[in-house]
Amino acid sequence: MNLKSKTMVRLHGDRSSLLNALMRATSRHNRLQSQAAHHSLAKNRDHDLSKARGPKN
């Protein structure tokens, strides 16, 4: 029980750096996902790209 409470205190103290690391990892993951989607679109040029890409701004 003592070990658990120590871990909780450490996590609360480190929350901002953990959050930053999580956001960095998430943004990197999203960038990789969008690159992968772009590559698959480039391969399938014969399909209708207007539907795949969504509405234009």
N, C-alpha and C positions, 0 to 999 in steps of 0.2 A: 504493500500500500504506500509506503514511504517513497519507494522508487517511482511509482506511478505519479504521485503528486509532484515530485521533483521534475519529472519529464513534462508534466503539464505546465509548470512554471517556466521551464526552459522554452517550451513551444510558444507560450504567450509572450515571452520576452522577445522571441525571434519572429514574431508574426509578420512583421513588415518585410523582412528579408525572404521569408518563405513565400509570401504573397508575390514578391517581385520575381522570385525564381519560377514560380508557377506561371505567372503571366508571360515571362520570357519563353518558357517551354511551350506554352499554348500558342503564342504568336508564331513561334518557329514551326510548330506543327501545322498551323493553319496555312502558313506560307508553303510548306511542303505539299499539303493537300491541294492547294490551288495550282501549284506547278504540275502536279500529277494530273489534275483535271485538264489543264491546258494541253499537256502532252497527248492525252487520250483524244481530245478534240482535234488536235493537229493530225493525228493518225486517221481519224474518221472524217475527212474533209467531204466525202461524198454524201454524208448525212446532212439533214437540215440544221444548219448552225444557228439560225435565228431563234429556233425553239430552245436549243440547248443553252444558248448564252443568256436567254431571258430578255426582258425589255431594255431597249437602249435609253440612256439618259438624254 
